[in-house]
Amino acid sequence: QVQLVESGGGLVQAGGSLRLSCAASGIIFSINTMGWYRQAPGKQRELVASITYTSSTSYAALLKGRFTISRDNAKSTVYLQMNSLKPEDTAVYYCKASSPSGTSYWGKGTLVTVSS
């Protein structure tokens, strides 16, 4: 089993920045890809960004340039740097870890609220 704990969410004004962290514990050697997803009220959960163990990254097209995903394998932690935040970025942000076999693990989420 893998446990994921997100942190760093909060209230920020439009144009501001936040850095989310997701710390993994448990059978972490089984983790390959880690990613951030978000779910706004009344909407489906969507991919924000993902990163492989070797730090190959992928982003939602509309977010690339404002958001940056990174990871510290020594700390089993993945980060999401969010800049130039907009009110439409308001959502619960979830961390996801995936093993090579396809097993997925989710954190409980952290709320990001961007005020206009």
C-alpha positions as CSV (number, residue, x, y, z in Angstrom):
1,Q,0.0,0.0,0.0
2,V,1.0,3.6,-0.6
3,Q,-0.2,6.5,1.4
4,L,-0.3,10.0,-0.1
5,V,-0.6,13.2,1.9
6,E,-1.1,16.5,0.1
7,S,-0.3,19.9,1.6
8,G,0.1,23.5,0.5
9,G,-3.4,24.4,-0.5
10,G,-5.1,27.6,0.7
11,L,-6.6,30.9,-0.3
12,V,-4.7,33.1,-2.7
13,Q,-5.5,36.2,-4.7
14,A,-5.6,36.0,-8.5
15,G,-2.1,36.4,-9.9
16,G,-0.6,34.8,-6.9
17,S,1.3,31.5,-6.5
18,L,1.1,28.4,-4.4
19,R,3.3,25.3,-4.1
20,L,1.6,22.0,-3.4
21,S,3.4,19.0,-2.0
22,C,2.5,15.4,-1.9
23,A,4.5,13.1,0.3
24,A,4.3,9.3,-0.3
25,S,4.9,6.6,2.3
26,G,4.4,2.9,2.4
27,I,5.6,0.6,-0.4
28,I,7.0,3.6,-2.4
29,F,9.4,1.5,-4.5
30,S,6.3,0.5,-6.4
31,I,5.6,4.0,-7.6
32,N,6.5,5.0,-11.1
33,T,4.4,7.9,-12.2
34,M,3.0,10.6,-9.9
35,G,0.6,13.2,-10.9
36,W,-1.7,16.0,-9.9
37,Y,-5.4,16.1,-10.7
38,R,-8.0,18.7,-9.8
39,Q,-11.7,18.7,-9.4
40,A,-13.7,21.9,-9.4
41,P,-17.2,22.1,-8.0
42,G,-19.7,20.4,-10.4
43,K,-16.9,19.3,-12.8
44,Q,-15.1,16.1,-13.5
45,R,-11.7,15.4,-12.1
46,E,-9.0,16.4,-14.6
47,L,-5.3,15.8,-15.1
48,V,-3.1,18.8,-14.3
49,A,0.3,17.3,-14.7
50,S,2.3,14.0,-14.3
51,I,5.9,13.1,-13.8
52,T,7.7,9.7,-14.2
53,Y,10.4,8.4,-11.9
54,T,13.0,9.7,-14.4
55,S,11.2,13.1,-14.3
56,S,9.6,13.0,-17.7
57,T,6.7,15.4,-17.5
58,S,3.3,15.9,-19.1
59,Y,0.9,18.8,-18.6
60,A,-2.7,19.7,-19.5
61,A,-2.3,21.9,-22.5
62,L,-4.0,24.9,-21.0
63,L,-1.9,24.8,-17.9
64,K,1.5,24.4,-19.3
65,G,3.6,27.5,-18.7
66,R,1.8,28.4,-15.4
67,F,2.2,25.1,-13.6
68,T,5.4,23.1,-13.0
69,I,5.5,19.6,-11.6
70,S,8.7,18.2,-10.0
71,R,9.7,15.4,-7.7
72,D,12.3,14.6,-5.2
73,N,12.7,10.8,-5.2
74,A,14.9,10.8,-2.1
75,K,12.0,12.4,-0.2
76,S,9.3,10.5,-2.1
77,T,7.6,13.8,-2.7
78,V,6.1,15.4,-5.7
79,Y,5.5,19.2,-6.0
80,L,3.2,21.4,-8.1
81,Q,4.3,25.0,-8.4
82,M,1.3,27.1,-9.5
83,N,1.9,30.6,-10.8
84,S,-0.3,33.4,-12.1
85,L,-3.3,31.7,-10.5
86,K,-6.8,32.4,-11.8
87,P,-10.2,32.1,-10.2
88,E,-10.9,29.2,-12.5
89,D,-8.0,27.3,-10.9
90,T,-10.1,27.0,-7.8
91,A,-10.5,23.2,-7.1
92,V,-9.5,20.4,-4.9
93,Y,-6.1,19.2,-6.0
94,Y,-5.4,15.5,-5.7
95,C,-2.2,13.6,-5.8
96,K,-2.0,10.3,-7.6
97,A,0.7,7.6,-7.7
98,S,0.8,4.8,-10.1
99,S,2.8,1.6,-10.1
100,P,4.2,0.0,-13.3
101,S,1.5,-2.7,-12.9
102,G,-1.2,0.0,-13.2
103,T,-2.3,0.1,-9.5
104,S,-3.2,3.7,-8.6
105,Y,-3.3,5.4,-5.2
106,W,-4.9,8.7,-4.4
107,G,-4.5,11.3,-1.7
108,K,-7.4,13.0,0.0
109,G,-6.9,16.3,-1.7
110,T,-6.0,19.8,-0.8
111,L,-8.3,22.8,-1.5
112,V,-7.0,25.7,-3.6
113,T,-9.2,28.8,-3.7
114,V,-8.3,31.7,-5.9
115,S,-10.1,34.9,-5.2
116,S,-10.7,37.6,-7.9
